[in-house]
Amino acid sequence: MLTGELLARLQSLWQEGDQLDHATTLRHEKRLNITPDTGKLLYQLVRHQRGGDILEIGTSNGYSTLWMALALRDLPGRIVTLDVSPEKQVLAQQNLQAFAVQDRVQLECRDAGIRLAETPDNSLDLIFLDADRSRYCSYWPDIQRVLRPQGLLIMDNALSHQDECGDFVRLVLASEGYLAETYGIGKGQFVILKD
């Protein structure tokens, strides 16, 4: 259960990241975290599907990872989260330890395309996509292969970065066997169900 104390800590961590993002012009120093309402959506979806195997592409400081890991605390499953920045992975590890959920998460500092190519067929219940948007279309064939039937993919920034996400959205909408819709939560969540 998400207690008031946990929600307050998550809100504080988000505010800290938001303030840092506004204070720096260096992209590699920014947190670029999801919004708290997006975190609540992720938490609800993980709880509703009763856990499962999750792949997160784009860890940053682990803010989105925290929401999903907290949802998994008493459920089966594990999160593998990918980022190419060793510095961000250190921050994520610290945040996961501060919330005592590090045992539910495997941090990997590696390329998402390579990791997806190595992932077994039909092995993932949920994928959260929040990274280099220019690569999403190249991920789609492997995403289709690794996502289990009734599995979900959630892509952040569908509304805030429509121009960068448009090709991926059109590719998914043209694919048979997937039901997808964009929701006005946070920066826009493109939610895909493998039907």
Summary of the structure (lengths in Angstrom):
residues: 195
radius of gyration: 15.6
end to end distance: 29.1
largest distance: 43.9
contacts: 622
relative contact order: 0.14
helix: 49%
strand: 23%
